[in-house]
Amino acid sequence: MNSPNVTIRDIARIAGVSPGTVSRAFKSQQGMSEETRTRVFEIANQLGYNRDNLRVRRLRRILFLLHKQHSSAHSNLFYSPVLHGVEDACAEAGIALSFASAGIDQNVADLVRIHEPDAIICAGYFEAEVLQAVIQCGLPLVMVDHFAANVATINDDNVAGAYAAVQHLLERGYKRIAFISGPVSHYSIHLRERGYRKALFDAGVLADPDYVTYYRDGLDQAEASALCADQLLDLPNPPDAIFAFNDLTALVALGRCQRRGLRVPEDIGICGYDDIASAATAHPSLTTVAVEKEALGREAVTWLLDATGTTLKSVHPVRLVIRESSLGPQAR
């Protein structure tokens, strides 16, 4: 007999798993062992849980969750368009949208409870502890610009984008191509470094470890970018091209080159990633990899509306946008 008082949390407590795990087991989602799934079913049957409680209800409110470190004006050059895509899709579907930023020092469960969402979209990097706290809320969840094995994820093709950028620099005649990387704990940045290295390997070019620099902890993005650029330019045999993991970093590097009297692109080529608005108006204009950021946000809402219990792993294509900053050593 079904018991109307038994909840998913009751089953989770007895099974020793999270409420989200129980929910995924009932929805036949991937990402758990058959042993765990069977145990959840057995406990639910013993307690008389009413599976009709799982009938999908209409989404009324979505919470867009961003890490505190991404809420700065610089980071929002990427995530603000993603949010706009989410906002447009929610407006078309008649869904209320709320926004919050979270960090490692916050009680995520309390934050989510305040907003009372029916589903959550997480954008960008989150520490494992924060992400686990979000998952344990037991709500439909999709991540944009990040990855977790058992969560729906939507990303741009970071490896292919970085590969195309480096391949372009090689084709334009640059030979000593450096990479400025942000924190490699970030999923997208790690993949962009992989694309950089793969392009060099496929071209038969040895990747010089001195030509890869990483952000220093505790600095804002502009200061960290400047230090990385200066480190490369101070080398005894400095690079003749720089591929940066995002456009802001590339634009800072471009400025540091110009301050030293280097001509871009004749003396050094510069390429970024993301295609933010200021890339096209820079002097010289910045070659970059264009990401359809609004489309990432739109797909997140679409998946939440149409979710069938499968774990989404969506990768959006990107496009190389060639501008003045990478035209080659003989550009003018």
C-alpha positions in Angstrom: 0.0 0.0 0.0 1.2 3.5 -0.8 2.0 5.8 2.1 1.3 9.5 1.4 3.7 10.6 4.2 6.9 9.0 2.8 9.2 11.4 1.0 12.3 11.1 -1.2 14.4 12.4 1.8 13.1 9.5 4.0 14.3 7.0 1.4 17.6 8.9 0.9 18.3 8.9 4.7 17.7 5.1 5.1 19.6 4.3 1.9 22.5 6.5 2.9 22.4 8.5 -0.4 21.4 12.0 -1.4 17.8 13.0 -2.3 19.1 13.7 -5.8 20.4 10.2 -6.1 17.0 8.8 -5.2 15.3 11.1 -7.7 17.7 10.0 -10.5 17.2 6.4 -9.6 13.4 6.7 -10.1 13.9 8.6 -13.3 16.2 5.9 -14.7 19.0 8.4 -15.1 22.6 7.3 -15.7 25.5 7.8 -13.3 24.9 5.3 -10.5 25.5 1.6 -9.9 22.8 -0.9 -10.3 23.4 -1.9 -6.7 22.5 1.6 -5.6 19.5 1.8 -7.9 18.2 -1.6 -6.6 18.6 -0.6 -3.0 16.7 2.6 -3.6 13.8 0.7 -5.2 13.8 -1.9 -2.4 13.6 0.7 0.4 11.0 2.7 -1.5 8.8 -0.4 -1.8 9.3 -1.3 1.9 8.2 2.2 3.0 5.3 2.2 0.6 6.5 5.3 -1.4 4.0 6.6 -3.9 5.8 6.8 -7.3 3.0 9.0 -8.6 4.6 11.8 -6.6 7.3 11.9 -9.3 5.0 13.0 -12.1 6.7 16.0 -13.8 5.2 19.3 -12.8 5.4 22.4 -14.8 8.5 24.5 -14.1 7.6 27.9 -12.6 10.9 29.2 -11.4 14.5 28.6 -12.4 17.5 29.7 -10.4 20.6 30.8 -12.3 23.5 30.2 -10.0 27.0 31.7 -10.6 30.1 31.4 -8.6 31.1 34.5 -6.7 34.4 34.6 -8.6 32.5 34.9 -11.9 30.3 37.7 -10.7 32.8 40.5 -11.5 32.4 42.8 -14.5 35.3 41.0 -16.3 33.8 37.5 -15.9 30.4 38.7 -16.8 31.6 39.6 -20.3 31.1 35.8 -20.9 28.4 34.8 -18.4 26.1 37.8 -18.9 25.2 36.8 -22.5 24.6 33.2 -21.2 22.2 34.7 -18.6 20.5 36.7 -21.4 19.9 33.5 -23.3 18.4 31.9 -20.2 16.3 35.0 -19.6 14.9 35.0 -23.1 14.1 31.3 -23.1 12.4 31.7 -19.7 10.3 34.7 -20.9 9.1 32.7 -23.9 8.1 29.8 -21.7 6.5 31.9 -19.0 9.0 30.9 -16.3 10.2 33.2 -13.6 14.0 33.5 -13.3 16.0 34.4 -10.3 19.8 34.9 -9.9 22.2 34.2 -7.1 26.0 33.9 -6.7 27.5 31.3 -4.4 30.9 30.5 -2.9 32.6 27.9 -0.8 31.8 29.9 2.4 28.0 29.8 1.9 25.2 27.4 2.9 24.0 26.5 -0.6 20.9 24.6 0.6 19.8 27.8 2.5 20.5 29.9 -0.6 18.4 27.6 -2.8 15.6 27.4 -0.3 15.3 31.2 -0.3 14.7 31.3 -4.0 12.3 28.3 -4.1 13.2 27.2 -7.6 11.9 24.2 -9.5 15.2 23.7 -11.3 18.7 25.1 -11.2 21.2 26.3 -13.9 24.8 26.4 -12.7 27.1 28.5 -14.9 30.9 28.2 -14.8 33.3 26.7 -12.3 32.2 25.5 -8.9 34.3 23.7 -6.3 33.4 20.1 -5.8 31.9 20.8 -2.4 29.7 23.5 -3.7 28.5 21.5 -6.6 27.7 18.5 -4.4 25.6 20.8 -2.2 23.7 21.9 -5.2 23.1 18.3 -6.4 21.9 17.3 -2.9 19.1 19.8 -3.2 17.5 17.1 -5.4 16.2 19.5 -8.1 16.6 19.2 -11.9 20.0 20.6 -12.6 22.0 21.6 -15.8 25.5 23.0 -15.9 26.8 25.5 -18.4 30.6 25.8 -19.1 31.5 23.1 -16.6 31.4 19.4 -16.3 30.4 16.6 -13.9 29.9 13.0 -14.9 26.4 12.5 -13.5 24.9 16.0 -14.3 23.5 17.4 -17.5 26.2 19.7 -19.0 26.3 22.2 -21.9 29.7 23.4 -23.2 31.3 25.0 -26.2 33.9 22.9 -28.1 36.9 24.2 -26.2 39.5 21.8 -27.6 38.4 22.5 -31.2 38.4 26.2 -30.7 41.9 26.4 -29.2 43.1 24.0 -31.9 41.8 26.2 -34.6 43.3 29.3 -33.1 46.8 27.8 -32.8 46.6 26.2 -36.2 45.8 29.6 -37.7 48.8 31.2 -36.0 51.0 28.5 -37.4 49.6 29.0 -40.9 50.2 32.7 -40.7 53.9 32.1 -40.1 54.3 32.3 -36.4 56.7 29.7 -35.0 57.1 30.3 -31.2 53.5 30.3 -29.9 52.8 30.8 -26.2 49.7 30.1 -24.2 48.4 32.2 -21.3 46.2 30.0 -19.1 43.9 30.9 -16.2 43.2 28.4 -13.4 43.5 24.9 -14.8 40.9 23.7 -12.3 38.3 25.4 -14.6 37.0 22.8 -17.0 37.0 25.0 -20.1 40.5 26.4 -19.5 41.9 23.0 -19.1 40.4 21.9 -22.4 41.7 25.0 -24.2 45.2 24.2 -23.0 44.7 20.7 -24.4 43.7 22.1 -27.8 46.8 24.4 -27.8 49.1 21.4 -27.1 47.4 19.2 -29.6 47.7 21.7 -32.4 51.4 22.1 -31.8 51.9 18.3 -31.6 50.0 17.7 -34.9 52.1 20.3 -36.6 55.3 18.7 -35.3 56.2 21.7 -33.1 57.8 21.0 -29.7 55.8 22.6 -26.9 58.3 24.7 -24.9 57.2 24.7 -21.2 58.5 28.2 -20.8 55.8 29.3 -23.3 52.9 28.3 -21.0 52.1 30.6 -18.1 49.4 30.4 -15.5 47.5 33.0 -13.4 48.8 33.6 -10.0 46.4 33.1 -7.1 44.9 36.1 -5.4 45.2 38.5 -8.3 42.4 40.0 -10.4 42.2 39.0 -14.0 43.8 42.1 -15.5 46.8 42.0 -13.1 47.3 38.3 -13.5 47.1 38.7 -17.3 49.8 41.5 -17.3 52.1 39.4 -15.2 51.8 36.4 -17.5 52.4 38.5 -20.6 55.5 40.2 -19.0 56.8 36.8 -18.0 56.7 35.6 -21.6 58.1 38.8 -23.1 61.0 38.8 -20.6 62.2 35.4 -21.9 65.6 35.3 -23.6 63.9 34.0 -26.7 60.3 35.4 -26.3 57.4 34.1 -28.3 56.4 35.6 -31.6 52.7 34.8 -30.9 50.4 34.5 -27.9 47.2 32.6 -27.6 45.3 33.6 -24.5 42.5 31.5 -22.9 40.1 34.4 -23.1 39.8 37.8 -24.8 40.4 40.0 -21.7 43.7 38.3 -21.2 44.6 38.6 -24.9 43.8 42.3 -24.9 45.9 42.9 -21.8 48.8 41.0 -23.5 48.3 43.1 -26.6 48.7 46.3 -24.5 51.8 45.0 -22.8 53.4 44.2 -26.2 52.6 47.7 -27.5 54.1 49.3 -24.4 57.4 47.6 -25.2 57.3 48.9 -28.7 56.3 45.6 -30.3 54.1 45.8 -33.4 51.0 43.6 -33.6 50.8 41.6 -35.8 54.2 42.2 -37.5 56.4 41.5 -34.4 54.0 39.3 -32.4 50.6 37.8 -33.1 47.8 37.8 -30.5 44.7 35.5 -30.4 42.0 35.3 -27.8 38.9 33.3 -27.1 35.1 34.1 -26.5 34.7 37.0 -28.9 33.6 39.6 -26.4 32.4 43.0 -27.8 35.7 44.8 -27.3 37.6 42.3 -29.4 36.3 43.8 -32.6 37.0 47.4 -31.6 40.5 46.9 -30.2 43.5 48.4 -32.1 44.4 46.2 -33.9 41.2 44.2 -33.8 41.6 40.9 -32.0 41.4 37.5 -33.7 39.4 35.2 -31.4 37.2 32.2 -31.2 33.5 33.0 -31.2 31.2 31.2 -28.8 27.4 31.5 -29.2 27.0 32.3 -25.5 23.3 33.0 -25.6 22.7 29.6 -27.3 24.3 27.9 -24.3 21.8 29.5 -22.0 18.8 28.8 -24.2 19.7 25.1 -24.5 19.9 24.9 -20.7 16.3 26.0 -20.3 15.1 23.8 -23.2 16.6 20.7 -21.6 15.0 21.5 -18.3 11.6 21.8 -20.0 12.0 18.7 -22.2 14.2 16.5 -19.9 13.4 12.8 -20.4 15.7 11.5 -17.7 18.8 11.2 -19.9 22.0 12.8 -18.8 22.8 15.5 -21.4 26.4 16.1 -22.6 26.0 18.8 -25.2 28.9 20.4 -27.0 28.3 23.5 -29.1 30.5 24.3 -32.2 32.7 27.4 -32.2 34.0 29.6 -35.0 37.4 31.2 -35.5 37.1 35.0 -36.2 40.2 36.2 -38.0 41.0 39.9 -37.5 44.1 42.1 -37.6 46.0 40.9 -34.6 47.1 37.6 -36.2 47.7 38.5 -39.9 51.3 37.3 -39.7 54.9 38.6 -39.6 54.6 40.1 -43.1 51.2 41.7 -42.5 52.0 45.2 -43.5 
